[in-house]
């Protein structure tokens, strides 16, 4: 993926699996602002980077498992710092209350051995899923004459 390539908000919402309205809300509240081009007033389009999309998909996955948005906001800065390159081996785990970032299988095992029920999100898997979704969206746009 090109570092400076921008993806329009309607495509991003579709790739992430959220509504345009939800994406707009997250941008306006500063949860994830588009790093390529922010809206400059009525009629202008936000453009998100590939990394923005990975971050958005991870947020959606956390929300889908029951973590509240307030807790997710606290974990976002950590995740942003780890998305400067493909996040090999990074897993986000949550017990529904706290979010833990594990960077090795040993850290995952340590958390699991505490006996709590947790769920995990493999961030490198999110990365590769988004790559596939972006490629599919770009191909569809090219067939439709949009790219």
Secondary structure, DSSP 8 states (H G I E B T S, - for coil): --TT--EEHHHHHHHHTS-HHHHHHHHHTTSS--SSB---STT---EE-HHHHHHHHHHHHHHHTT--HHHHHHHHHHHHHH-SS--TT-EEEE-SS-EEEE-SHHHHHHHHTT----EEEEHHHHHHHHHHHHHHHHHHHHHTT--
